[in-house]
């Protein structure tokens, strides 16, 4: 993988929260609105106390592929570093897995979906 390539992370949930960004990355991320076509969102209960403390909630959104091509999940796309991607991996619980998707804007970004 080319290390000079920008790393994009798409968040539709708690990684958009300032408190989660500060506790996970030590800084506020700057991002732009975008959407993830072909997915739909629901909620999941989180039991990890560190994640609940950072996010302020034990219910978090989660996305799954949709059969309806008209479905899309709105969120924010952030440009991050490789170490911040590792920090995001550490923040997300085992209910999620990281995949790469093409966003509505045409940007390829990592996103956490239902494992």
C-alpha positions as MATLAB code, in Angstrom:
seq = 'XXXXXXXXXXXXXXXXXXXXXXXXXXXXXXXXXXXXXXXXXXXXXXXXXXXXXXXXXXXXXXXXXXXXXXXXXXXXXXXXXXXXXXXXXXXXXXXXXXXXXXXXXXXXXXXXXXX';
ca = [
       0.000    0.000    0.000;
       1.233    3.463   -0.881;
       1.932    5.312    2.383;
       1.515    8.737    0.769;
      -2.133    7.997   -0.021;
      -4.560    9.865    2.204;
      -6.424    7.705    4.707;
     -10.118    8.486    4.838;
     -12.445    7.359    7.613;
     -16.224    7.617    7.257;
     -18.268    7.904   10.441;
     -22.033    7.741   10.750;
     -21.939    7.483   14.533;
     -19.955    8.231   17.660;
     -16.611    8.931   15.935;
     -18.242   12.224   14.878;
     -18.488   13.277   18.565;
     -15.849   15.700   19.857;
     -15.384   13.784   23.124;
     -14.802   10.498   21.303;
     -12.331   12.162   18.920;
     -10.390   13.768   21.769;
     -10.215   10.529   23.793;
      -9.367    8.364   20.749;
      -7.125   10.661   18.672;
      -6.087   13.455   21.042;
      -7.429   16.048   18.604;
     -10.593   17.146   16.848;
     -10.866   15.837   13.302;
     -11.985   18.048   10.447;
     -14.377   16.405    8.036;
     -16.943   16.890    5.336;
     -20.513   15.607    5.015;
     -20.841   12.533    2.805;
     -22.955    9.399    2.500;
     -22.459    5.670    2.111;
     -24.750    4.283   -0.616;
     -26.156    0.758   -0.441;
     -26.268    0.504    3.362;
     -28.921    0.925    6.048;
     -28.530    1.864    9.699;
     -29.893    0.363   12.909;
     -28.855    0.486   16.574;
     -26.804   -1.904   18.690;
     -26.224   -2.056   22.450;
     -22.582   -1.603   23.476;
     -21.319   -3.178   26.721;
     -17.678   -1.967   26.746;
     -17.467    0.536   29.655;
     -14.635    2.575   28.069;
     -16.613    3.050   24.850;
     -19.781    3.927   26.806;
     -17.823    6.460   28.878;
     -16.255    8.084   25.775;
     -19.495    8.231   23.784;
     -21.942    8.869   26.623;
     -24.263    6.135   25.378;
     -24.591    2.360   25.404;
     -26.627    2.401   22.161;
     -24.636    3.069   19.002;
     -25.595    3.082   15.328;
     -24.423    0.210   13.154;
     -24.815   -0.340    9.408;
     -25.392   -3.357    7.218;
     -25.534   -3.745    3.435;
     -28.986   -3.050    2.027;
     -30.851   -4.773   -0.803;
     -32.323   -1.372   -1.753;
     -29.877    0.579   -3.948;
     -31.685    3.761   -2.881;
     -30.623    3.306    0.757;
     -27.724    5.355    2.039;
     -26.262    6.282    5.406;
     -25.297    9.922    6.005;
     -22.212   10.859    7.980;
     -18.854   12.582    7.857;
     -15.645   11.677    6.033;
     -12.416   12.518    7.862;
      -8.784   12.473    6.706;
      -6.681   10.705    9.350;
      -3.243    9.216    9.914;
      -2.317    5.531   10.037;
      -1.873    5.739   13.825;
      -5.324    7.342   14.130;
      -6.807    4.482   12.078;
      -5.228    2.071   14.583;
      -6.757    4.144   17.417;
     -10.174    3.915   15.730;
      -9.718    0.134   15.464;
      -8.977    0.055   19.209;
     -12.085    2.148   19.993;
     -14.526    0.024   17.998;
     -15.867   -3.087   19.744;
     -16.011   -6.582   18.251;
     -19.558   -6.032   16.932;
     -17.941   -3.961   14.171;
     -15.494   -4.756   11.388;
     -13.616   -2.268    9.191;
     -14.169   -2.355    5.432;
     -13.359    0.026    2.590;
     -16.274    1.557    0.692;
     -16.776    4.085   -2.092;
     -18.695    7.047   -0.729;
     -21.299    9.076   -2.625;
     -18.591   11.719   -3.253;
     -16.375    9.113   -4.959;
     -13.898    9.027   -2.042;
     -12.734    5.567   -0.937;
     -12.915    5.434    2.860;
     -12.681    2.988    5.733;
     -15.880    2.466    7.676;
     -17.004    0.225   10.524;
     -19.965   -2.019    9.701;
     -21.695   -4.904   11.454;
     -19.210   -7.755   11.915;
];
